[in-house]
Amino acid sequence: MPRHLESAPDPSEEETFGPAEHEDDGSDDVLEPLRRPPWWRWVAIVVIVSMVVATPFAYALYLVFR
């Protein structure tokens, strides 16, 4: 069963695994953090700023055409 379908472990029963304990088990289920390219942050900033600017503009259009 893929690891992402398993239930989350109880924090009191959670074990910490070192790198040596994962190397020999033969599973490919070890998850690494996502590495995004540096430009991804700028795309997110542009999307957020455009949404902030578009909100008052959309409201103004609503008032004009109401």
N, C-alpha and C positions, 0 to 999 in steps of 0.2 A: 504494500500500500504506500503511495507517495506520502512523504512526510507532511505536506501541507494539508492533508486530510485528517491527520491525527488531532485529537483534542489537545489543548494546551496543558502542560503539566502544572500540577498544584505547586505554588511557590514554596511551600514547606517541604515538598519532596524533590525539588529541582536539584539536579546534579550539575556540577561544573566539569566540563570535559576539556582536557588539555589537547594540544595538537597531536601528541603521540597516541592518544586513545582513539582518534578518528582516522588515523592513517591506515591501520591494519584491518579495519572492519569490512573493506571492500564495497562500501555503499557510496553512491554518488549523491546522497541526500544532504551533504554538508552545504549549508547556505552561506554565501558571502554577501556582504552589503553591496548594494547597487553602486556602480561608479558611473556617474553622469558626466558628460563633457562640460567644460567650463562655460560654454555659451548657453547652456540650458538655464542657468540662473538668470541671464539677461532676457531670455524668452519669457520666463515666468514674471519678471518685473514689468516687461512691456505689456503683457496680458492684464496684469493687475491694474496698472496705470490706465490702460485703455478702458477698462471697466469702470474705474472711478470717474474718468472724464465723461464716459458715455451716459452715466446715470443721470446727471443734471440735464444733459442735452436731451435725453429721451423724455424727461419730465417736462422740459420747456416745450417740446413738440406736442406733448399731450395737452398742455394748457392752451397752445395756439390753436390746435385743431379741434378742441372740445366744443 
